[in-house]
């Protein structure tokens, strides 16, 4: 049986990793042996980062809603509870956008939430 030479496939794989390592510091963007672990780590961090981004955006929206709600004499949790009891379904992203760009609309929602809490 003839032996299999893997030079072509290895070269393709090395080129792929080095292309992903473009912009890395030092020899990590030129030498495969240094680039490979750096690329693997960066891919792992990117995967984790995509999950963290969702959490961080939600945290930011909640902080904005809380700040705007407190201007209307409500806490965040009381506002959300009031909106649920009033049957108003609006997500946190849109609430935070309203708090920034449509203060009058947000105030109207706060009034409805207060009425539903009584």
C-alpha positions as YAML, in Angstrom:
chain: A
units: angstrom
residues:
- id: 1
  name: UNK
  ca: [0.00, 0.00, 0.00]
- id: 2
  name: UNK
  ca: [1.33, 3.42, -0.96]
- id: 3
  name: UNK
  ca: [2.09, 5.89, 1.79]
- id: 4
  name: UNK
  ca: [-0.04, 8.97, 2.12]
- id: 5
  name: UNK
  ca: [1.78, 12.29, 1.99]
- id: 6
  name: UNK
  ca: [-0.12, 15.02, 3.75]
- id: 7
  name: UNK
  ca: [1.97, 18.01, 2.67]
- id: 8
  name: UNK
  ca: [-0.79, 19.64, 0.60]
- id: 9
  name: UNK
  ca: [-3.45, 19.31, 3.29]
- id: 10
  name: UNK
  ca: [-1.10, 20.41, 6.06]
- id: 11
  name: UNK
  ca: [-0.11, 23.46, 4.00]
- id: 12
  name: UNK
  ca: [-3.79, 24.37, 3.50]
- id: 13
  name: UNK
  ca: [-4.51, 23.99, 7.22]
- id: 14
  name: UNK
  ca: [-1.48, 26.08, 8.19]
- id: 15
  name: UNK
  ca: [-2.45, 28.82, 5.73]
- id: 16
  name: UNK
  ca: [-5.99, 28.87, 7.13]
- id: 17
  name: UNK
  ca: [-4.73, 29.30, 10.72]
- id: 18
  name: UNK
  ca: [-2.17, 31.96, 9.74]
- id: 19
  name: UNK
  ca: [-4.86, 33.88, 7.87]
- id: 20
  name: UNK
  ca: [-6.96, 33.92, 11.05]
- id: 21
  name: UNK
  ca: [-3.89, 35.07, 13.03]
- id: 22
  name: UNK
  ca: [-3.47, 38.21, 10.91]
- id: 23
  name: UNK
  ca: [-2.77, 41.19, 13.17]
- id: 24
  name: UNK
  ca: [-1.57, 39.12, 16.13]
- id: 25
  name: UNK
  ca: [1.47, 40.40, 18.04]
- id: 26
  name: UNK
  ca: [5.01, 39.13, 17.54]
- id: 27
  name: UNK
  ca: [5.64, 35.78, 15.90]
- id: 28
  name: UNK
  ca: [2.04, 34.70, 16.50]
- id: 29
  name: UNK
  ca: [1.03, 35.98, 13.07]
- id: 30
  name: UNK
  ca: [3.89, 34.38, 11.13]
- id: 31
  name: UNK
  ca: [4.78, 31.07, 12.80]
- id: 32
  name: UNK
  ca: [2.18, 28.30, 12.77]
- id: 33
  name: UNK
  ca: [3.32, 26.69, 16.01]
- id: 34
  name: UNK
  ca: [2.83, 29.99, 17.86]
- id: 35
  name: UNK
  ca: [-0.28, 31.03, 15.92]
- id: 36
  name: UNK
  ca: [-2.27, 27.84, 16.39]
- id: 37
  name: UNK
  ca: [-2.85, 28.09, 20.17]
- id: 38
  name: UNK
  ca: [-3.42, 31.85, 19.89]
- id: 39
  name: UNK
  ca: [-6.09, 31.34, 17.23]
- id: 40
  name: UNK
  ca: [-7.76, 28.55, 19.21]
- id: 41
  name: UNK
  ca: [-7.88, 30.79, 22.28]
- id: 42
  name: UNK
  ca: [-9.25, 33.72, 20.27]
- id: 43
  name: UNK
  ca: [-11.98, 31.56, 18.74]
- id: 44
  name: UNK
  ca: [-12.95, 30.33, 22.21]
- id: 45
  name: UNK
  ca: [-13.03, 33.90, 23.52]
- id: 46
  name: UNK
  ca: [-15.13, 35.03, 20.56]
- id: 47
  name: UNK
  ca: [-17.65, 32.26, 21.25]
- id: 48
  name: UNK
  ca: [-17.89, 33.25, 24.91]
- id: 49
  name: UNK
  ca: [-18.06, 36.93, 23.95]
- id: 50
  name: UNK
  ca: [-21.10, 36.36, 21.74]
- id: 51
  name: UNK
  ca: [-22.94, 34.99, 24.77]
- id: 52
  name: UNK
  ca: [-21.71, 37.77, 27.10]
- id: 53
  name: UNK
  ca: [-22.81, 40.47, 24.65]
- id: 54
  name: UNK
  ca: [-26.45, 39.45, 25.06]
- id: 55
  name: UNK
  ca: [-26.18, 39.65, 28.87]
- id: 56
  name: UNK
  ca: [-24.43, 43.01, 28.79]
- id: 57
  name: UNK
  ca: [-27.04, 44.56, 26.49]
- id: 58
  name: UNK
  ca: [-29.85, 43.37, 28.74]
- id: 59
  name: UNK
  ca: [-28.06, 44.82, 31.79]
- id: 60
  name: UNK
  ca: [-27.68, 48.15, 29.99]
- id: 61
  name: UNK
  ca: [-31.36, 48.24, 28.97]
- id: 62
  name: UNK
  ca: [-32.45, 47.50, 32.54]
- id: 63
  name: UNK
  ca: [-30.17, 50.24, 33.95]
- id: 64
  name: UNK
  ca: [-31.62, 52.77, 31.49]
- id: 65
  name: UNK
  ca: [-35.22, 51.73, 32.24]
- id: 66
  name: UNK
  ca: [-34.56, 51.92, 35.98]
- id: 67
  name: UNK
  ca: [-33.11, 55.44, 35.69]
- id: 68
  name: UNK
  ca: [-36.07, 56.66, 33.63]
- id: 69
  name: UNK
  ca: [-38.60, 54.89, 35.87]
- id: 70
  name: UNK
  ca: [-37.15, 56.55, 38.97]
- id: 71
  name: UNK
  ca: [-37.70, 59.94, 37.32]
- id: 72
  name: UNK
  ca: [-41.37, 58.93, 37.25]
- id: 73
  name: UNK
  ca: [-41.42, 57.83, 40.92]
- id: 74
  name: UNK
  ca: [-41.26, 54.10, 40.21]
- id: 75
  name: UNK
  ca: [-38.57, 51.48, 40.62]
- id: 76
  name: UNK
  ca: [-37.69, 49.14, 37.77]
- id: 77
  name: UNK
  ca: [-39.31, 46.10, 39.38]
- id: 78
  name: UNK
  ca: [-42.53, 47.99, 40.19]
- id: 79
  name: UNK
  ca: [-42.66, 49.31, 36.62]
- id: 80
  name: UNK
  ca: [-42.29, 45.84, 35.09]
- id: 81
  name: UNK
  ca: [-44.85, 44.41, 37.55]
- id: 82
  name: UNK
  ca: [-47.28, 47.21, 36.72]
- id: 83
  name: UNK
  ca: [-46.84, 46.73, 32.98]
- id: 84
  name: UNK
  ca: [-47.47, 42.99, 33.34]
- id: 85
  name: UNK
  ca: [-50.61, 43.58, 35.41]
- id: 86
  name: UNK
  ca: [-51.83, 46.16, 32.88]
- id: 87
  name: UNK
  ca: [-51.34, 43.59, 30.11]
- id: 88
  name: UNK
  ca: [-48.76, 45.68, 28.27]
- id: 89
  name: UNK
  ca: [-46.21, 43.48, 26.54]
- id: 90
  name: UNK
  ca: [-43.13, 45.45, 25.52]
- id: 91
  name: UNK
  ca: [-39.58, 44.21, 25.58]
- id: 92
  name: UNK
  ca: [-36.77, 45.84, 27.53]
- id: 93
  name: UNK
  ca: [-34.92, 47.02, 24.44]
- id: 94
  name: UNK
  ca: [-37.92, 49.03, 23.26]
- id: 95
  name: UNK
  ca: [-38.58, 50.33, 26.78]
- id: 96
  name: UNK
  ca: [-35.03, 51.63, 26.98]
- id: 97
  name: UNK
  ca: [-35.32, 53.24, 23.53]
- id: 98
  name: UNK
  ca: [-38.56, 54.91, 24.65]
- id: 99
  name: UNK
  ca: [-36.89, 56.13, 27.82]
- id: 100
  name: UNK
  ca: [-34.20, 57.87, 25.74]
- id: 101
  name: UNK
  ca: [-36.04, 59.14, 22.66]
- id: 102
  name: UNK
  ca: [-39.72, 59.32, 23.67]
- id: 103
  name: UNK
  ca: [-39.89, 60.54, 27.25]
- id: 104
  name: UNK
  ca: [-43.58, 61.48, 26.97]
- id: 105
  name: UNK
  ca: [-44.50, 57.98, 25.78]
- id: 106
  name: UNK
  ca: [-42.45, 56.41, 28.56]
- id: 107
  name: UNK
  ca: [-44.18, 58.62, 31.12]
- id: 108
  name: UNK
  ca: [-47.55, 57.49, 29.77]
- id: 109
  name: UNK
  ca: [-46.48, 53.85, 30.22]
- id: 110
  name: UNK
  ca: [-45.39, 54.62, 33.79]
- id: 111
  name: UNK
  ca: [-48.79, 56.15, 34.54]
- id: 112
  name: UNK
  ca: [-50.54, 53.02, 33.22]
- id: 113
  name: UNK
  ca: [-48.23, 50.84, 35.30]
- id: 114
  name: UNK
  ca: [-48.97, 52.91, 38.44]
- id: 115
  name: UNK
  ca: [-52.72, 52.63, 37.79]
- id: 116
  name: UNK
  ca: [-52.45, 48.85, 37.41]
- id: 117
  name: UNK
  ca: [-50.55, 48.54, 40.71]
- id: 118
  name: UNK
  ca: [-53.31, 50.24, 42.75]
...
